[in-house]
Amino acid sequence: MTYLIVSELKSVDFKSMVELPYELRDKYPMIFKTIDSGSRVRARIYLSRVYNRDGNVIKEYKQLFIIPIEKALVNYYVDFTYFHLRDGIPMGYFIEFLLLTFVVEVEGRTIEVPVFPYEFKTSFSYSVPDEVKEYVELERGALERVGRDVEVIGLLHDSGLHTIAADLAEAVTRFYRADYGGHQVL
């Protein structure tokens, strides 16, 4: 189903990154070997919220994105530079997101690999304030529903139904943002 990650935004190689938990490298070694070989791997995520150091929500996104996964030294990161620059999210703040699928491009073909299908796992970095952990746990049921709802998007992409997958992704995003008429702008 999905992997909920709440972790600190860090500056790595002049980019704004969130480190991926080691458990992912352990469970999906071929994905990370693909990155090591130079192939493009991205993450389909549901970006939920950003918290400051005091544990207060400073921005809610509640939207699907596909963003790069990169390696720096021995660790792997999700690249949030776009959000850091566009929205001014400071380093050291905490990003809450659902990692839904790995989007792997190999030999001209794109494959979506679900992350922990039929499961809901969580990972909090050690520096996440207790207030944030409590808030996220209160929202756990809603986040599990989001994970279930969007899990089918990757399957539709893999089946070649790209237009339907894109339409469904937009519909789910608008539903969770309560933007039923499509009028909200990020």
Legacy VTK file of the C-alpha trace (Angstrom):
# vtk DataFile Version 3.0
C-alpha trace
ASCII
DATASET POLYDATA
POINTS 186 float
0.000 0.000 0.000
2.430 2.660 1.107
5.257 3.859 3.302
4.690 6.935 5.473
7.907 8.879 6.002
8.354 11.869 8.303
11.882 13.179 8.174
13.999 16.297 8.296
14.789 18.352 5.189
18.583 18.465 4.791
21.047 20.162 2.470
22.922 17.466 0.538
25.096 18.245 -2.497
23.485 21.691 -2.835
20.008 20.179 -2.939
17.146 19.980 -0.435
16.726 16.317 0.371
15.007 13.846 2.698
16.939 10.664 3.387
15.181 7.417 2.596
15.111 4.834 5.403
17.614 1.976 5.153
14.727 -0.505 5.264
13.858 0.468 1.686
17.364 -0.367 0.430
17.179 -3.666 2.253
13.751 -4.620 0.844
14.152 -3.192 -2.686
17.845 -3.718 -3.575
17.258 -3.864 -7.342
15.698 -0.385 -7.332
18.764 1.080 -5.676
21.158 -0.884 -7.917
19.281 0.677 -10.820
20.039 4.123 -9.390
23.691 3.118 -8.929
23.864 2.068 -12.579
22.796 5.563 -13.673
19.191 4.893 -14.609
16.525 7.408 -13.676
14.409 6.482 -10.658
11.743 8.757 -9.232
9.211 8.439 -6.448
5.461 8.858 -6.742
4.576 10.482 -3.442
1.582 11.955 -1.710
3.008 15.081 -0.084
0.950 15.698 3.024
2.412 18.365 5.319
5.464 20.323 6.404
6.149 20.974 10.102
8.460 23.477 11.753
10.949 22.600 14.515
8.253 23.217 17.157
5.931 20.658 15.576
3.460 23.119 14.054
2.018 22.544 10.571
3.280 25.328 8.319
2.067 24.025 4.951
-0.421 21.410 3.789
-0.119 20.066 0.271
-2.304 16.916 0.154
-1.255 16.303 -3.431
0.461 13.693 -5.618
3.875 14.400 -7.138
6.610 12.477 -8.917
10.046 13.600 -7.699
13.634 12.367 -8.181
15.475 9.878 -5.999
19.203 10.515 -5.862
22.286 8.994 -4.295
24.804 11.073 -2.379
27.819 9.240 -0.970
26.276 6.033 0.442
22.736 7.241 1.171
19.669 7.703 -1.009
17.411 10.733 -0.880
14.145 12.104 -2.207
14.816 15.505 -3.770
12.518 18.233 -2.408
14.536 21.139 -3.870
11.568 22.308 -5.950
9.427 22.778 -2.821
12.282 24.341 -0.855
12.804 26.985 -3.531
9.182 27.551 -4.575
7.608 27.607 -1.122
10.577 28.651 1.018
10.554 25.501 3.163
13.584 25.939 5.476
16.218 23.296 6.092
15.598 21.421 9.320
11.817 21.429 8.919
10.008 18.086 8.715
8.380 16.673 5.594
5.491 14.198 5.888
4.845 12.146 2.764
3.616 8.785 1.563
6.036 6.920 -0.679
3.661 5.107 -3.030
5.712 3.769 -5.928
9.167 3.806 -7.460
8.995 5.063 -11.045
11.878 3.335 -12.811
13.045 4.178 -16.329
15.139 1.431 -17.913
15.922 0.962 -21.600
13.234 3.426 -22.697
10.526 1.767 -20.632
8.866 3.148 -17.502
7.827 0.756 -14.753
6.044 1.617 -11.509
6.970 -0.585 -8.573
4.567 -0.408 -5.595
6.151 0.160 -2.196
5.052 -2.418 0.380
1.827 -3.379 -1.442
-1.061 -4.297 0.869
0.830 -2.904 3.892
1.108 0.432 5.664
4.512 1.092 7.201
5.826 4.177 8.952
9.237 5.731 9.462
9.987 8.743 11.656
13.514 10.165 11.766
14.950 10.357 15.267
14.722 14.181 15.320
10.958 14.400 14.675
9.260 16.145 17.633
6.771 14.120 19.680
4.003 16.599 18.779
4.461 15.741 15.098
4.438 11.994 15.780
1.202 12.318 17.766
-0.453 14.441 15.070
0.539 12.009 12.317
-0.708 9.025 14.338
-4.100 10.750 14.718
-4.253 11.048 10.919
-3.030 7.492 10.281
-6.418 6.127 9.176
-6.903 8.889 6.614
-3.367 8.402 5.293
-3.958 4.662 4.924
-7.071 5.412 2.844
-5.068 7.743 0.598
-2.472 4.988 0.117
-5.145 2.471 -0.827
-6.869 4.882 -3.191
-3.770 5.771 -5.181
-2.150 2.334 -5.226
-4.072 1.498 -8.390
-2.493 4.425 -10.283
0.826 2.621 -10.688
-0.944 -0.513 -11.846
-2.796 1.493 -14.498
0.500 3.005 -15.726
2.079 -0.447 -15.958
-0.924 -1.683 -17.943
-0.419 1.077 -20.497
-3.484 3.016 -19.373
-1.555 6.264 -18.890
-4.427 8.663 -19.594
-6.736 6.924 -17.135
-3.954 6.843 -14.523
-3.306 10.569 -14.971
-7.021 11.364 -14.739
-7.367 9.243 -11.598
-4.326 10.892 -10.008
-5.817 14.318 -10.677
-9.237 13.239 -9.367
-7.829 11.785 -6.150
-5.671 14.868 -5.586
-8.618 17.204 -6.088
-10.809 15.072 -3.823
-8.341 15.139 -0.930
-7.842 18.879 -1.378
-11.654 19.356 -1.442
-11.217 21.056 -4.831
-14.211 19.492 -6.511
-14.437 22.106 -9.263
-10.694 22.212 -10.057
-10.318 25.862 -9.052
-7.560 25.738 -6.409
-4.066 26.674 -7.496
-0.939 25.597 -5.650
LINES 1 187
186 0 1 2 3 4 5 6 7 8 9 10 11 12 13 14 15 16 17 18 19 20 21 22 23 24 25 26 27 28 29 30 31 32 33 34 35 36 37 38 39 40 41 42 43 44 45 46 47 48 49 50 51 52 53 54 55 56 57 58 59 60 61 62 63 64 65 66 67 68 69 70 71 72 73 74 75 76 77 78 79 80 81 82 83 84 85 86 87 88 89 90 91 92 93 94 95 96 97 98 99 100 101 102 103 104 105 106 107 108 109 110 111 112 113 114 115 116 117 118 119 120 121 122 123 124 125 126 127 128 129 130 131 132 133 134 135 136 137 138 139 140 141 142 143 144 145 146 147 148 149 150 151 152 153 154 155 156 157 158 159 160 161 162 163 164 165 166 167 168 169 170 171 172 173 174 175 176 177 178 179 180 181 182 183 184 185
